[in-house]
Amino acid sequence: MKYLAHYPEDLQQQVRALIDAGRLGEVLAERYPNTHEINNNAALYTYVMARKRADMASSPPLTKVRYCDKISTLNNALGTHTYATRVQGAKLKTKHELRVASIFKQAPPEFLEMIVVHELAHLRGREHDKAFYRLCCHMLPDYHQIEFDMRLWLTWREGSS
């Protein structure tokens, strides 16, 4: 249960009990019954840019948004925000890119939204500090619950594959 390694042991035991009873997938399906239609990079770009306009219009622009098969959930990466700063003439230019693990093409829409919110928050702060998580919760009030449930979903998917 690597996705839940930093949670309290009693919580991990509750999850193990659900797994042993074969009910984890059922519980998640009851809580998150919907799917989304954001299956390609163009749709993801449109979705992310709309979310950025709504919550972070004054943040730096994104130059690229895409799903990425190379992001490994095994290394605790679910999305990435990268930036490159280059000198062009007398100016510094920074390009921001947002990538989301391809596994989220099949995820409930709440999980995709949580990943997008997390990566957009990195436009304002690189560190996972209190201010970062306050911004995440501002954009998505149930951020922490959805993140936990997404970790449950990844645990369930890994066990059922």
C-alpha positions as CSV (number, residue, x, y, z in Angstrom):
1,M,0.0,0.0,0.0
2,K,2.7,2.4,-1.1
3,Y,0.2,5.2,-1.9
4,L,-1.0,5.2,1.7
5,A,2.4,4.8,3.4
6,H,2.3,8.2,5.2
7,Y,-1.1,7.8,6.6
8,P,-1.8,6.5,10.2
9,E,-1.6,2.8,10.7
10,D,-5.2,2.5,11.9
11,L,-6.4,4.1,8.6
12,Q,-4.2,1.7,6.7
13,Q,-5.8,-1.2,8.6
14,Q,-9.3,0.0,7.6
15,V,-8.2,0.0,4.0
16,R,-6.7,-3.5,4.3
17,A,-10.0,-4.7,5.7
18,L,-11.8,-3.3,2.7
19,I,-9.3,-4.9,0.3
20,D,-9.5,-8.3,2.1
21,A,-13.3,-8.1,1.9
22,G,-13.1,-7.3,-1.8
23,R,-15.1,-4.1,-1.2
24,L,-12.6,-1.3,-1.9
25,G,-13.6,-0.9,-5.6
26,E,-17.3,-1.0,-4.7
27,V,-16.9,1.7,-2.0
28,L,-15.0,3.9,-4.5
29,A,-17.5,3.3,-7.3
30,E,-20.3,4.4,-4.9
31,R,-18.5,7.5,-4.0
32,Y,-17.3,8.4,-7.5
33,P,-19.7,6.9,-10.0
34,N,-19.0,9.2,-12.9
35,T,-16.4,9.2,-15.7
36,H,-15.1,12.1,-17.7
37,E,-14.6,12.7,-21.5
38,I,-11.2,14.4,-21.3
39,N,-9.4,11.6,-23.1
40,N,-6.9,13.5,-25.3
41,N,-4.4,16.3,-25.0
42,A,-6.6,18.9,-26.7
43,A,-9.5,18.3,-24.3
44,L,-7.1,18.3,-21.4
45,Y,-5.6,21.7,-22.5
46,T,-9.1,23.2,-22.8
47,Y,-10.0,21.9,-19.4
48,V,-6.8,23.1,-17.7
49,M,-7.0,26.5,-19.3
50,A,-10.6,27.0,-18.2
51,R,-9.7,26.0,-14.7
52,K,-6.6,28.4,-14.8
53,R,-8.8,31.3,-16.0
54,A,-11.3,30.7,-13.2
55,D,-8.9,30.3,-10.3
56,M,-5.5,31.7,-11.3
57,A,-5.9,34.2,-14.2
58,S,-2.9,36.3,-13.0
59,S,-0.5,33.3,-12.9
60,P,2.1,32.8,-15.5
61,P,0.8,31.4,-18.8
62,L,1.1,27.7,-19.6
63,T,2.8,26.8,-22.9
64,K,2.0,23.1,-22.9
65,V,-0.6,20.8,-21.3
66,R,-0.7,17.1,-22.0
67,Y,-1.2,13.6,-20.8
68,C,2.1,11.7,-20.4
69,D,2.7,8.0,-20.5
70,K,6.1,8.4,-19.0
71,I,4.9,9.7,-15.6
72,S,5.1,6.8,-13.2
73,T,2.7,6.6,-10.3
74,L,5.2,4.1,-8.9
75,N,7.5,7.0,-8.1
76,N,4.7,9.0,-6.5
77,A,4.4,11.3,-9.6
78,L,0.8,11.8,-10.7
79,G,1.5,15.0,-12.6
80,T,4.3,17.4,-13.2
81,H,4.8,21.1,-13.5
82,T,8.0,22.0,-15.3
83,Y,9.4,25.3,-16.3
84,A,12.4,26.3,-18.4
85,T,14.0,29.8,-18.3
86,R,15.9,30.9,-21.4
87,V,17.6,34.1,-22.3
88,Q,16.3,35.6,-25.5
89,G,18.1,38.8,-26.3
90,A,18.0,41.0,-23.2
91,K,15.0,39.2,-21.7
92,L,14.4,36.1,-19.6
93,K,11.6,33.9,-20.9
94,T,10.0,31.2,-18.8
95,K,7.9,28.5,-20.3
96,H,5.6,26.5,-18.0
97,E,4.4,23.0,-18.9
98,L,1.8,20.8,-17.1
99,R,1.7,17.1,-17.6
100,V,-0.8,14.6,-16.1
101,A,-0.2,10.8,-15.8
102,S,-2.1,9.0,-18.6
103,I,-3.8,6.8,-16.0
104,F,-6.1,9.7,-15.2
105,K,-7.8,9.4,-18.6
106,Q,-9.8,6.6,-16.9
107,A,-10.1,8.2,-13.5
108,P,-13.2,9.7,-12.0
109,P,-13.4,13.4,-12.9
110,E,-12.8,14.5,-9.3
111,F,-9.3,12.8,-9.4
112,L,-8.4,14.5,-12.6
113,E,-9.5,17.9,-11.2
114,M,-7.5,17.3,-8.0
115,I,-4.3,16.6,-10.1
116,V,-4.9,19.7,-12.2
117,V,-5.5,21.9,-9.2
118,H,-2.3,20.5,-7.6
119,E,-0.2,21.2,-10.7
120,L,-1.7,24.6,-11.2
121,A,-0.9,25.5,-7.6
122,H,2.8,24.9,-8.6
123,L,2.5,28.0,-10.8
124,R,2.5,30.0,-7.5
125,G,4.7,27.9,-5.3
126,R,7.2,25.1,-5.9
127,E,7.2,23.7,-2.4
128,H,4.5,21.6,-0.8
129,D,4.1,23.9,2.2
130,K,1.1,25.2,4.1
131,A,0.6,28.1,1.6
132,F,0.6,25.6,-1.3
133,Y,-2.0,23.4,0.3
134,R,-4.1,26.4,1.3
135,L,-4.2,27.4,-2.4
136,C,-5.2,23.9,-3.4
137,C,-8.0,23.9,-0.8
138,H,-9.1,27.3,-2.0
139,M,-9.5,26.0,-5.6
140,L,-10.9,22.7,-4.5
141,P,-12.4,22.7,-0.9
142,D,-12.4,18.9,-0.6
143,Y,-8.8,18.7,-1.9
144,H,-7.5,16.5,0.9
145,Q,-10.4,14.0,0.9
146,I,-10.2,13.7,-2.9
147,E,-6.4,13.2,-2.7
148,F,-6.9,10.4,-0.1
149,D,-9.6,8.8,-2.2
150,M,-7.4,9.0,-5.3
151,R,-4.7,7.2,-3.4
152,L,-7.3,4.5,-2.5
153,W,-8.2,4.3,-6.2
154,L,-4.6,3.8,-7.2
155,T,-4.2,1.1,-4.5
156,W,-7.3,-0.6,-5.7
157,R,-6.2,-0.4,-9.4
158,E,-2.8,-1.8,-8.6
159,G,-4.4,-4.7,-6.7
160,S,-6.9,-5.5,-9.4
161,S,-4.5,-5.5,-12.3
